[in-house]
Amino acid sequence: MGVRRRAGGFTLAVNPILCDGFGHCAELAPDLVHLDEWGYPIVERTPVALSNLSALESARFAVRGCPRQALRIERVAEEERRA
Amino acid sequence: MIALTSPYLWYTTRATGLMALVLFTGVVSLGALVALRVGGSSVGRFEISELHRSLSIVAMVFLGIHILTTVLDSFVSTGLLAAVIPLTSSYRRVPVALGAVALDLMLAVWLSSLVKTHVANATWRLIHWFSWLAWATALVHAVTTGTDARGGVGLVLVGLCGAIGAGAGLWRALGRPTRAAGRTALSPLAPAPPANRRHAGPAREMPARPRVETPTRAERSGPPPTEAPAAIPRRAQDETRRRRR
């Protein structure tokens, strides 16, 4: 079961209406989130494998650390995943 | 029952009350720092935010002990009801009522934060503003009824708490939040971030947003654009970043 759960990938999704540019996500998940000139996040749109546990953990930290709950993890099926 | 008549409960009440005030001063000050987006270079913003969250839990524990020992102690006849409902205490009616008001406000702030994901952000923010009122009420409660706030170290501590909290409140009211500005493919003149950055780089003042030319009524009535204009820079941005890697 554990093997099956790790199949596929994930991306971080930002709700731009809730986001207030606190910038915590870029600190907690520097590999997945970059900040634009105004401090708002630009998330990596290439899905990351769910088996990449350190990336998944940092993504979870970013979701939990967002002061506006503007982030969520979206799962992507195996077929859609590139790279 | 012997323990309930011993002076130690009363000492615990005094000590935890004073410490709760110190902790709540720290919590509201850290909250102001979070809202002002302080941090980014030497200390992470998320670290200040996490400290604000965890310190608030510690402060609530101290407040809980403070109230519990006051209720249990038989030196003053303050019941559990008087700790929650204002003006129901026979002992020092108004000062204890101030403490009850502060407790109720803090409970509202705490509970709204516990269910934050289920509450609209505007509602949560409105409730969170009451933490300033709760802190100020607690300060007055400490000054009016605190046994240790009459002089000596206790008075100095309460005065320091008042000064720090008031300073944080003033900064929060008058200050302007700094932005954690990053660098994009569209801003080649922005300073490059360090190669292995743990934090988002030093916070900068928010640069002026470039003026977006809004089309006049005559221009807008022309043929609609074939592609949404907002999509173009975003895609170009991603392409540039991918190529750079």
Interface residues (C-beta under 8 A of the other chain):
Chain A: L18 G21 F22 G23 H24 A26 E27 L28 P30 H34 L35 D36 E37 W38 G39 I42 R45 F61 G65 P67 R68 Q69
Chain B: V34 R37 G40 G44 R45 F46 S49 E50 K116 T117 N121 R179 A180 A181 G182 R183 T184 L186 S187 A190 R197 R198 H199 A200 M206 P207 R209 Q237 D238 R241
